[in-house]
Amino acid sequence: MIAPLPPSNRLDRIKLYFFQELNEYYQTETLQLLFRLLLKHFFGITPIQLASEPTKRLSESEILVVQKVIRKLKKQIPWQYIVEETEFYGLILQVNSSVLIPRPETEELIELIRENYQNKTAPKQIIDLCTGSGCIALSLKKIFPDANVFGLDICPDALKVARQNSLKLGLQVEYIRQDLLNQFQLEESMVFDLVVSNPPYIMEKEKLEMDANVLDHEPHSALFVPDRDPVVFYNAIGNFMKHHLAPTGQAWLEINSKLGEETQQIIRETSGRKTLSHVDLSGKERFISAT
């Protein structure tokens, strides 16, 4: 359904129209943010310009853009998918519905890794398991420019996005299409100093706690695991570490905060390594490291 035309093409009236069309879908604070993002991304109009030039007029083609964005927002499509990009650890990444939208918690994981290696020899061989958009692999390549960085994923569409991000950013990462859950072996010579992963870890029963914009638009295969085996990916990661993590290497993993001890136990049993838990900025047990 096409939204009715705004009563005026003035910015202040466009803003009123935007809020009227979407106030049953979003809270006022969210609409304020979305409107600022809309003006800046599509028209280069800053919040200061909006405040100082409320009578500035949009063209007919610009109004059509506003209408198109409103239609997508009514469908609860995440903003990052509407503009097909997001910022992660200082990088502007391409994203679409084939990949998860990177979360701030994962930026915290990258920062923990960076801090950990500040006074240590930098890793030379790095692999990101379940790489998705490549956000982790690319961030680590930025931090450790001399490292050989690999990203592994089963989804060809996700790997396409990751490769495009590598080209756009000029960060060389080698991507491998493999199913982590299917018994496979890389060449024995492929030994890594650093194994990192943010695999699917949300239990099916947790869907009730999640927002519609996530459930309806982000790829479920990258989010959810069966309730009967919620640590299935960590079992596979532990086995991978057993064969491909260097004796002095480290692994850093994002986890389900509700399954912290269970996840650590699986990693210890399958990889034979010691584990340590780490909390995120909200105090939740969100990461584990293994040495």
N, C-alpha and C positions, 0 to 999 in steps of 0.2 A: 504494500500500500504506500502510495506517495504522500509524503507529508504536505500539508497545505503550505502555500507560499507565505513567507513572513510578511507582515503588514508594511514593512519598510526595509530598505537596504542599508540603513544606518547601523553602525556597529552596536549602539546601545539597544536598538530594537531587535537586531539579530540575536543579541545575548538573551533578551527577554523571550524571544521565540524559542531559542535553544532550550531554555529552562522549562518553558511551558510544555514542550514536546516530550521532555525526558524526566520531569519531576516525579513521575510515578515509578520510574525505574531506578533512580539513583538518589542518594542523599545530596543535600545542597553543597557540602564541601567537595564531594566528588565531582559534581557538575561544574563548580568553579574551576577545578583543576583541568577537567576535560575541555572546557571552553578555552582556557588559556593554551592548552596543548594544540587544539584545533587551529587557533589563530596563528600561533608561532610556526607550526609544522607546514601548513598549507599556504599561508599568506605572508609569513615573515613578520607578523604584527606582534609586538611585545606587550606585556601587561602594562608597561608605562605608557605606550601609545594608546592602548585601550582606554586608560584613565584620562589621558590628556586630549585625545581626539575622539570622543564618543560619537560625534556626528560624521566621522569618516564613513564613506560609502563603499560597499562591496559591489563588484560587477555581477552581471547575471550569471556568468559561468562560475564565479566564486560562490554564489548562493546555491547553485546546483551541487557544488562540493559539500557545502554545509548540510544540505538535505540528504545526500548520500551517506555522510557520516552519521547523521541522526538515525537513518534506517538501520545501519549496522549496529549502532549502540542500543537500539531497541531490541535487537536480537541477542544482546549481551555478549557480542563479540568483543574480546579484549582489545584495548587500544593498540597494543603492540602488534596485533594481527591486522588491524585496520591500516596502520602505517607501514607494516611489514619491517619493522626494525625495533631494536631496544638497545639500551646502554647496559653494559656489564663490565665491571672492573676497568672503566675508562675506555672501553672499546664499543664502537657502534656496530651491532651485529644485525644481520638479516635474520628474520624469523617468519615462519608461516605455520599453518596448522599441522605440518609434518613434525614439528619439534616443539618441545616445551619452551615456555617463556622462562628464561633464567631468573632465579629468585635471589633476593639479597642474602639469604643464608648461604648460598653457594659462593657468593663473593667472600663471605667470612671464611669459608674453607680455603679459598685461594690465599687469603691474607695469613691464615695460620701456617700454611705451607711456606709462604715467603719468609715469615718471621722465623720459622724453624731452621731455615737454611742460611740465615744471616751470617753466622759465624762458623759455617761448615762448608765443606766442598760441595759445590753446586752439582746437582744430578746431571748426568750426561745422556742418559736414556730414560725417557718418560713415556708412559702410556696412560691414556684416559679411556676407561672402559665405559660403554654406553654414552658415547660422546655427544649425541644429539646435534645441537647447533654448532658444536665445537667450542662452546664458551670456556670450558675448563682448559682444554688443550691449547687454545689460542692464548689465554691469559698466562698459562705457564710458559709458553714460547716467548711471550713478551718479557716475562720475569727472567727466564733462563735462555737468552738468545742463542747461546752456543750449544744447547741441548738438541738431540734428535727427539722430536716429539711425534707420537702416534695417537690416533683416535680410532676407536673400534666401535662399530654399531652394526645392528642387523638390518636397519631400515635404509633402503637405497635413497628414498626421498630426503631423509634426514642427512645422509652423507652428502647429497647434492648441495643442501644448504650449507653444511660445514665447509665444503670445498669452496663454495662461492665466498664465504666469509674469509677464508684463508687468502684467496686471490685479492679480494677487496682491501684487506688489511696489510697485505704484503708479509704475512707471517706463514712460514713454511711448516706445515703439518702433514704427515703422511697418514692417510685414512685407509682403514681396513674394514671390509665388510665381512663380519663373522657373527654367528649366533653364540653369545656367551654361554647360553644354557645347553647348547649342543656340545657334546664332548669333542673338543678339538685341541690340537696342539699347534702353536706356532713353532717355527724352527727352534731347535734347542739353543741355538746361538743367540736368540733374541732374549736377552736378560736385561731387566730394567732396574735402574736405581730408584725410580719412583713410580708407583702404581697409584692412580687416583680414580675414583668413581663416585658418581651420584646416580645410582641405578634406581629402577622402580622399587618403591618400598611402602607405598600406601596400601593398607588392607582394604579389600572390597567393602567391608562393613563400615569403613570410615567415610564412605561417599556421602552419608547423611550429614556430615559435618562440613561439607565443602560447598563453595559457591557455584551457582549455575554457570557462570561464565567459564569456569574451569571444566566442569563436568561436560558441558555441551560443546566445547570448542578445542580443548587441548587433547593431544593423543593419549588415549587410555593405556595403550601398550607401554608408554613411557612413564606412567604414573602408578598403575595398580598391580598388585600381586594377590594371589589367591589366599583367602583366610587360612586355608589348611596348611599352607607352606609360605609364610610371609617373608622368610629369609632366604628364599630360593636363590636369589641373585648373589647373596653374600657367600653362600656355599660354593657357587661357581667362581666367585672372585677369590675365595680362599684357595681353591684348587689351582687357579691361575697363578696365584702368588707362590704356591709350592713349587711350581715348575719354572717360573719366569721372573721371580723377584730375586735380585742379587743378595748374597749373604749379608751385606751391609746396607741393603736397600730399605726403603720405607714405603708403607702404603697409607694413604689418607682417604677416608670414606665418609660420605654423608649418609646418615641413617635415620630410621624412624625413631623418634625420641621415646616412643612407647615400647620399643623392643631393644633397648640399649644392651642389657646384659646378655640377652639371647643372641644378639648379633655378634657381640664380642666373643662369646663362647664358640660360635660357628667358625669365626675367623681363626681363633686359636687352634681349634681341633683340625681344621682342614689345611691350614698353612704352616702350623707349628711355630708361629710367631707370638711374641708378647703383644698385648694390646693395651691401649690407654684411651679413656673417654675424654671428650672435650665438649664444653657447653657453648651454645650460641649466645648472642647478645641478650636474648630474652631469658637466659638461664636454663634452657632445655638441653638435654643430652643429645646433641645433634651430629657429632662427628666422632670417629674413632681413628686412631693412628696405630700402626703395627710396625714392629721392628724385629 
